[in-house]
Amino acid sequence: MAYKHDHGGHRERMREKYIKYGLDIFEPHEVLEIMLFYAVPRVDTNPLAHRLINTFGSLSAVLDADVNQLMEAGLSKNAAVFLNMLPELSRIYLEDKRAKRQIITRYMLGEFFKSKFIGRTEEYIIALYLDAKGKELSCSVVSSGSFSAASVPFDKIINMALVCKAKSVAIAHNHPSGSVLPSEKDIDVTFLLMEKLKAMDIKLLDHIIIAGEEYLSVGDCMARMGDFSFAD
């Protein structure tokens, strides 16, 4: 697809505006426009940015679109991959920036796990392993795909806990559909994992469900049901 050639000096003015003020004063289409400078050379990316936001509905929706959707909207493969990488880059940046070996309590888990699902459009399970003081020993993706008692890798989670010499474990999984409410299978998985860890003298700290910017503690839900409560 052909675009109009960039008018001289416009890109440089936009870059200087960013250097001086940051992105806070940019409109969403201008943020996308300046990002596209580095993926679509020598053309005016302003109309393209407008069209993408109109097509997908928002800047965040453009960045959440997959590569094929972006290409169908008229981007080259190079530009589509570039935009598609940005949410995952944000997640990796936040994970790298986060202080290592911090003490993590059960009430911090929602915020802790939320950033780990940025850019993930399929269902993932992530496990966090903590020592006796609540300091992070390891945190990793343990599974992707469907979430059920049959698909959760209990043995993998437990083996990693033993390797790390963890005293407690917390897990999180995402609901790409957008609903943060736990299903019956979410409750079943939580109870089963808790029992398996307990047999190894390891505590399940909690199970967090992430849906976009929202999160929910399955442990709190189960406590309200009167089944049991998690200790902090």
Long-range contacts (C-beta under 8 A, 24 or more apart in sequence): 1-74, 3-40, 3-43, 3-44, 3-45, 3-47, 3-48, 4-43, 4-44, 4-47, 5-42, 5-43, 5-44, 6-42, 6-43, 6-44, 6-45, 7-44, 10-44, 11-37, 28-53, 28-58, 28-59, 29-53, 29-59, 31-59, 32-59, 32-62, 35-82, 35-83, 35-86, 36-79, 36-83, 38-82, 39-75, 39-76, 39-78, 39-79, 39-82, 39-83, 40-75, 40-76, 40-79, 48-74, 48-75, 63-87, 64-119, 64-121, 66-121, 87-118, 87-119, 88-118, 88-119, 90-118, 90-119, 91-115, 91-116, 91-117, 91-118, 91-119, 91-120, 94-118, 100-136, 101-135, 101-136, 102-135, 102-136, 103-133, 103-134, 103-135, 104-128, 104-130, 104-134, 104-135, 104-136, 104-170, 105-134, 105-232, 106-170, 106-205, 106-206, 106-217, 106-219, 106-230, 106-232, 107-232, 109-170, 109-172, 109-205, 109-206, 109-208, 109-217, 110-208, 110-210, 110-215, 110-216, 110-217, 111-215, 113-170, 113-172, 113-208, 113-210, 113-215, 114-210, 114-213, 114-215, 116-172, 117-172, 117-174, 117-210, 120-174, 120-176, 121-176, 122-176, 123-147, 123-173, 123-174, 123-175, 123-176, 124-173, 124-174, 125-152, 125-153, 125-171, 125-172, 125-173, 126-171, 126-172, 126-173, 127-157, 127-160, 127-169, 127-170, 127-171, 128-169, 128-170, 128-171, 128-172, 128-205, 129-160, 129-161, 129-164, 129-166, 129-168, 129-169, 130-166, 130-167, 130-168, 130-169, 130-170, 130-205, 131-165, 131-166, 131-167, 132-167, 134-168, 137-164, 137-165, 137-166, 138-164, 138-166, 142-171, 147-173, 147-185, 147-186, 147-189, 148-185, 148-189, 149-185, 149-188, 149-189, 149-192, 152-189, 152-193, 154-192, 154-193, 154-196, 157-193, 157-197, 158-196, 158-197, 158-200, 158-202, 161-197, 161-200, 161-202, 162-200, 166-202, 167-202, 167-203, 168-202, 168-203, 168-204, 168-205, 169-193, 169-197, 169-202, 169-203, 169-204, 169-205, 170-204, 170-205, 170-206, 170-207, 170-208, 171-204, 171-207, 171-208, 172-207, 172-208, 172-209, 172-210, 172-215, 173-207, 173-209, 173-210, 174-209, 174-210, 174-211, 175-209, 175-210, 175-211, 177-211, 178-211, 178-212, 179-211, 180-209, 180-210, 180-211, 180-214, 180-215, 180-216, 181-209, 181-216, 182-209, 182-216, 182-218, 182-221, 186-218, 187-218, 187-221, 187-222, 190-218, 190-219, 190-222, 191-222, 191-227, 203-231, 204-230, 205-230, 206-230
